[in-house]
C-alpha cells in the first residue's frame, strides 16, 4: 500500500485543562457546529455519550437503538435506548464523526470513550501534562 506523504509520521497532540486539582481528568471543549460543549475523555467508558438535554436543545436527530444498561460513575445503572448517528465534532483542531448514545447525564455534555479512542491508533497519554499524543 502507498501511504500519502501527508500521512507519514504525523502526530497530533491534544492538551486538556482542569480547574479542580482533586478531580483531575481529561476535559476540554468540543465544537458541534457552532456550539461549544464540555467534553470528558474517558478510557473507562465503552461508548460515546451525550446528555439528553443537550441533544434536545440542539434539535439533534435521535433514533432508537437496541436498549442496554450503562453503569455510571456513582454506581447507578441507567437505561439507554436512543442515539444520535454520524455526529460531526471538532476537538481542538481535530475533526471527526462519531455516534453518540443519549443518556440523562450530569456533568460533561459529551463523553468520548473507548469507542472513539480506539479510532486514534496508539496513544501516549501524559497525565501530569494532561495531554494525549497520537
N, C-alpha and C positions, 0 to 999 in steps of 0.2 A: 504494500500500500504506500502511496505517496502522501506525505503529510505536508499540507500547505505551509510555506515559510513563516507565515504569521502565527502559526500554532506551535512552532518549535520553541521549547524552553520558555514558555510563557508562565508567569507566576502572578497570581493575584493575592494581595494582602488586604484583609478587611480588619479594621480596628473598631473595637467596641468601647463604649463609655459606660461607667457606672457611677452612681452617686452614693450608694449605700455600701460601706465597707463590709458590713456584716453579711449582706446578701449579694456577694459578688456573683455575677452571671454575665453571659454574653448577650447583651441587649443593645439595640440600636434603633434607628428609624428606617422604615421601608416605605417606598412610594408605590401607590396603586393609582394609576392615572395621575391626578394632581393632589391626591390625598396623602398626607404624611401620617403614618401609623407607627405604633410601637411594636417592635418585633423581639422575640426571645428565640435564640438559637439553643435548642435543647436536644443534646445527643441521647437523652434518656427517653425521648418521645418517639414512638414508632412512626407517627404520621404527622402531617401538617394540619394546623387548625386555625380557624378564625372565629372571633367572638360573634355570637349570633346577632347581637345588637349592631355590630359594625357591618355585617352582611346586609342587614335590613336598612341601615342608614344609607348605605351606598347603592341600594337597589340592585344588589347582585343577583344574578340568575342562580337560584338554589334548586337543586334537583335531588330526588330521593336516592338513597344508596342502601345497600344491604345493612340492616341495623347491627351495631356492635356496641360493646361497653368500653368506656375509656376510664382508666384509673388515673385520677388527677392527684396533684401534689399533697392534698390534705387527706388522701386515702379514700375519698368518695369515688364511687363508680357512676359515671354519667352515661346515659344512653345517647348514641349518635345515629341518626338515620338520614342526614342531609349533607350535601356537599356542593361546592362551587368548583366547576371544572375549567381548566385552561386559563387560570388567572395570571395576568401579566404583572410582574412585580419588579422593583428595582431596589437593590440593596447597595448603597453607595454607588459605584459605577457598574455594577453587575446587573444586567437584565436577564430575567428568566421567567419561565412559565411553569406553574405547578397547580395541582388540585389541592383544595383546602376543605377539610371537613368542618362542619358548622357545629359549634358547641356553645353552651351558655357559660363561657369562661369569665374569669375575673383576672385583672392584671393586664398582661400584654394583649394587644389587639390581634396579633398573629403569632403563632408558634411554628417555627420551622424545625422539623425533627429529622430522624434518620432517613425518612423518605426523600428529603431534599439533600441532606448531607452526602448520601451515597452517590448522588449525581456529580459531585465535585471531584471525585477521584481521591488520591492520597491527600490528607490534610495534616498540617502541622499547626497545632493549637498551642499558643503561649498564654497560659492563664495569668502569669504575672503582668504581661503587657496587654492582656485582653485582646489578642489578635489571632487570626486564622490565616494561614498561608496555604494556597492550593494551586 
